[in-house]
Each structure stands twice: as structure tokens, then as C-alpha cells.
Amino acid sequence: METNIDPSELQLLGAYDFEKNFNHLEARKWMEENWQKSFIIGFIYLITVFGIQHFMKEQRPFSLRVPLTLWSFSLTLFR
């Protein structure tokens, strides 16, 4: 199976539009005004990770050998 791709349509290692139009001064201003949010999000993340870890410590592990084998086999069909 041969595919014809026009090289001019490829944008390899080029800048995307949102990168070209990025206003770093506006982004810096927003970060200076909202730096507290990163600590709040980080704290919620830590509580979530360690909370789930504590909860899952008592759970029985899933047996995923058959579903993962089927998934891997199905991926080979479409390659």
C-alpha cells in the first residue's frame, strides 16, 4: 500500500499557530496574579494520589492478562 503525501503539507518541527501568536508578557502577568493556584492544584494532586494509594492497598489486584492479550492481538491486526 503506497500513500502519496505532499511534502509541503507536512509541518515537521515547525511552530504551530498558537506558538507563533503567544503573548509572553500577558502569560507572565497571568502567572504573577495566579501563582497560588499551582500550590492548590499540587496539594489536591498529592491528596488524590496518596488517598487512592491508601484505598487501593486493601483491594485485590485485577486479573488483566486475558483482556491485555486480546488488546495486543487486536493491535497486530491493524498494523
VOBA-1610 file (N, C-alpha, C; in pm, whole numbers, padded with zeros to 5 digits, always signed):
BEGIN
Met+00084-00116+00000Met+00000+00000+00000Met+00090+00124+00000Glu+00070+00208-00096Glu+00153+00327-00110Glu+00068+00451-00086Thr+00120+00540-00008Thr+00048+00666+00018Thr+00127+00780-00041Asn+00057+00870-00102Asn+00120+00988-00160Asn+00092+01107-00069Ile+00198+01160-00012Ile+00186+01274+00078Ile+00266+01388+00018Asp+00202+01501+00007Asp+00268+01621-00043Asp+00359+01675+00067Pro+00489+01683+00043Pro+00581+01731+00147Pro+00549+01872+00195Ser+00485+01953+00114Ser+00453+02089+00156Ser+00342+02090+00262Glu+00267+01980+00274Glu+00161+01972+00374Glu+00214+01932+00511Leu+00334+01879+00515Leu+00393+01837+00642Leu+00452+01956+00714Gln+00431+01960+00845Gln+00485+02068+00925Gln+00575+02007+01032Leu+00684+01945+00988Leu+00773+01878+01080Leu+00861+01979+01153Leu+00862+01973+01283Leu+00944+02056+01368Leu+00922+02205+01347Gly+00807+02241+01299Gly+00775+02382+01281Gly+00691+02432+01398Ala+00679+02562+01407Ala+00599+02622+01513Ala+00452+02621+01473Tyr+00369+02588+01569Tyr+00225+02593+01547Tyr+00176+02737+01558Asp+00052+02759+01514Asp-00003+02895+01517Asp-00009+02951+01659Phe-00050+02868+01755Phe-00060+02920+01892Phe+00077+02954+01948Glu+00182+02890+01897Glu+00317+02925+01941Glu+00364+03055+01877Lys+00327+03074+01753Lys+00367+03197+01684Lys+00297+03319+01743Asn+00174+03301+01790Asn+00095+03412+01841Asn+00096+03422+01993Phe+00189+03354+02058Phe+00193+03352+02204Phe+00241+03486+02259Asn+00164+03542+02349Asn+00199+03670+02411Asn+00261+03640+02547His+00394+03640+02554His+00462+03602+02678His+00443+03704+02789Leu+00425+03829+02757Leu+00403+03930+02861Leu+00268+03910+02929Glu+00167+03879+02850Glu+00034+03852+02906Glu+00035+03725+02990Ala+00105+03623+02943Ala+00114+03497+03018Ala+00188+03518+03149Arg+00295+03596+03146Arg+00370+03623+03269Arg+00285+03700+03369Lys+00208+03796+03321Lys+00119+03873+03408Lys+00016+03781+03473Trp-00041+03691+03393Trp-00140+03598+03447Trp-00077+03508+03553Met+00045+03460+03527Met+00112+03373+03624Met+00145+03448+03753Glu+00184+03574+03742Glu+00213+03652+03862Glu+00087+03675+03946Glu-00027+03686+03880Glu-00153+03708+03950Glu-00213+03579+04006Asn-00178+03464+03950Asn-00243+03337+03986Asn-00146+03229+04034Trp-00033+03266+04092Trp+00066+03168+04133Trp+00013+03076+04242Gln-00084+03122+04320Gln-00137+03040+04429Gln-00208+02915+04376Lys-00264+02925+04257Lys-00339+02812+04201Lys-00251+02690+04182Ser-00123+02710+04150Ser-00034+02595+04130Ser-00016+02517+04261Phe-00009+02588+04374Phe+00004+02520+04503Phe-00125+02447+04539Ile-00239+02508+04511Ile-00368+02444+04540Ile-00384+02318+04456Ile-00354+02327+04327Ile-00366+02211+04238Ile-00267+02102+04279Gly-00144+02141+04314Gly-00045+02044+04359Gly-00088+01972+04486Phe-00146+02046+04580Phe-00194+01988+04705Phe-00308+01890+04679Ile-00402+01927+04593Ile-00513+01838+04558Ile-00460+01712+04489Tyr-00359+01729+04403Tyr-00298+01614+04335Tyr-00236+01518+04436Leu-00160+01571+04531Leu-00097+01484+04631Leu-00201+01411+04716Ile-00305+01480+04757Ile-00411+01416+04835Ile-00477+01305+04753Thr-00501+01332+04627Thr-00564+01232+04539Thr-00474+01110+04522Val-00346+01130+04490Val-00255+01018+04467Val-00240+00932+04592Phe-00209+00996+04705Phe-00187+00918+04827Phe-00318+00864+04884Gly-00428+00934+04862Gly-00558+00883+04906Gly-00599+00759+04829Ile-00582+00761+04699Ile-00615+00643+04618Ile-00520+00529+04651Gln-00393+00560+04673Gln-00296+00456+04710Gln-00336+00389+04842His-00378+00467+04937His-00422+00414+05067His-00547+00328+05049Phe-00641+00374+04967Phe-00764+00300+04942Phe-00737+00169+04869Met-00648+00172+04771Met-00622+00053+04688Met-00533-00050+04758Lys-00470-00013+04867Lys-00384-00106+04940Lys-00463-00229+04986Glu-00590-00212+05017Glu-00674-00321+05068Glu-00746-00397+04955Gln-00737-00349+04834Gln-00811-00409+04723Gln-00734-00526+04660Arg-00807-00620+04606Arg-00749-00731+04532Arg-00706-00683+04394Pro-00589-00725+04344Pro-00546-00680+04211Pro-00635-00736+04101Phe-00649-00658+03994Phe-00726-00703+03879Phe-00650-00809+03802Ser-00722-00901+03741Ser-00662-01001+03654Ser-00685-00955+03510Leu-00582-00895+03452Leu-00597-00835+03319Leu-00520-00909+03210Arg-00473-01028+03238Arg-00392-01099+03139Arg-00471-01126+03011Val-00593-01176+03021Val-00673-01208+02902Val-00713-01082+02825Pro-00768-00978+02891Pro-00803-00858+02813Pro-00682-00792+02747Leu-00568-00789+02815Leu-00449-00728+02755Leu-00393-00811+02641Thr-00404-00942+02652Thr-00362-01028+02541Thr-00450-01005+02419Leu-00581-00997+02441Leu-00673-00968+02330Leu-00646-00831+02270Trp-00619-00734+02353Trp-00588-00598+02306Trp-00462-00599+02219Ser-00358-00666+02265Ser-00233-00673+02190Ser-00255-00744+02056Phe-00331-00851+02059Phe-00359-00923+01936Phe-00438-00835+01838Ser-00535-00762+01890Ser-00614-00677+01800Ser-00529-00565+01740Leu-00428-00519+01813Leu-00339-00417+01757Leu-00255-00473+01643Thr-00220-00600+01650Thr-00141-00660+01542Thr-00224-00674+01414Leu-00354-00684+01426Leu-00439-00697+01308Leu-00443-00569+01226Phe-00429-00456+01290Phe-00440-00328+01221Phe-00304-00268+01186Arg-00199-00337+01205Arg-00066-00285+01176Arg-00030-00307+01034
//
